[in-house]
């Protein structure tokens, strides 16, 4: 049973990696993100994605399709992003890594 579950997991990860490459994303993009969304605003050290505000780590890593290491300067309203979160000492979560996604990648509910 465990080997079947592991096999299914590996097949799923391979399929997601294939889809990432099929979308033309660079190899340094992961097959999935903690969350995806469209940036509604940048307010100081917070990103408003959808209706949620997320604090951004001061050492956030930003990746774009053109460069593995970008900056927050390229993150503005309307950008489609994938991002990863980490728990803060206060118990909340903050964005630690951002990947800029091609337009039309994020599907809103």
C-alpha positions in Angstrom: 0.0 0.0 0.0 2.8 2.4 0.9 4.7 1.7 -2.3 1.5 2.4 -4.4 1.0 5.7 -2.6 4.7 6.6 -3.1 4.4 5.7 -6.8 1.3 7.8 -7.2 3.0 10.7 -5.5 6.1 10.5 -7.7 3.9 10.2 -10.8 2.0 13.3 -9.7 5.2 15.3 -9.1 6.5 14.3 -12.5 3.3 15.4 -14.1 3.4 18.8 -12.3 7.0 19.3 -13.4 6.0 18.4 -17.0 3.1 21.0 -16.8 5.5 23.6 -15.5 7.8 23.0 -18.4 4.8 22.8 -20.8 3.9 26.4 -19.7 7.4 27.5 -20.7 8.6 28.1 -17.1 12.3 27.9 -16.4 13.8 24.8 -14.7 14.4 26.8 -11.5 10.6 27.1 -11.0 9.1 24.5 -8.6 6.3 22.2 -9.7 3.9 23.9 -7.2 3.7 26.8 -4.7 2.1 27.2 -1.3 -0.3 29.7 -2.9 -0.9 31.6 -6.2 -2.7 34.8 -6.9 -2.8 38.2 -8.4 -1.2 41.1 -6.6 -3.7 43.8 -5.7 -1.3 46.1 -4.0 2.2 46.4 -2.5 2.0 48.3 0.9 5.4 48.7 2.5 6.5 45.2 3.6 3.1 43.6 2.8 1.7 42.2 -0.4 -2.1 42.2 -0.9 -2.9 39.1 -3.0 -6.5 38.7 -3.7 -8.2 39.8 -0.5 -5.4 38.7 1.8 -2.5 40.7 3.2 0.8 38.8 3.6 3.9 40.2 5.3 7.0 39.9 3.1 10.3 38.6 4.7 13.0 41.2 4.4 15.2 38.6 2.7 12.5 37.5 0.2 13.8 35.7 -2.9 12.1 36.8 -6.1 12.3 34.8 -9.3 11.0 35.8 -12.8 10.9 33.9 -16.0 13.8 36.0 -17.2 16.1 35.7 -14.1 16.5 33.3 -11.2 17.1 36.2 -8.8 15.0 39.3 -9.2 13.8 42.0 -6.8 10.6 43.2 -5.3 10.9 46.2 -7.6 9.2 44.1 -10.3 6.3 43.1 -8.1 3.3 45.4 -8.6 -0.4 45.5 -9.0 -1.7 42.9 -11.5 1.3 40.6 -11.4 0.4 36.9 -11.3 2.6 35.2 -8.7 3.2 31.9 -7.0 4.7 32.2 -3.5 5.9 30.2 -0.5 5.2 31.0 3.2 7.1 30.4 6.4 5.9 30.6 10.0 7.0 33.7 11.9 8.0 33.6 15.5 4.8 35.4 16.3 2.8 32.5 14.8 1.8 34.2 11.6 3.1 33.4 8.1 5.2 35.5 5.8 6.2 35.3 2.2 9.7 34.0 1.8 9.9 33.3 -1.9 8.0 34.7 -5.0 7.9 33.4 -8.5 6.4 35.8 -11.2 4.1 33.8 -13.4 3.1 34.4 -17.1 -0.1 36.3 -17.6 -3.1 34.0 -17.7 -1.5 31.4 -15.4 -3.5 32.1 -12.3 -7.1 31.0 -12.6 -9.4 32.8 -10.2 -12.4 30.9 -8.7 
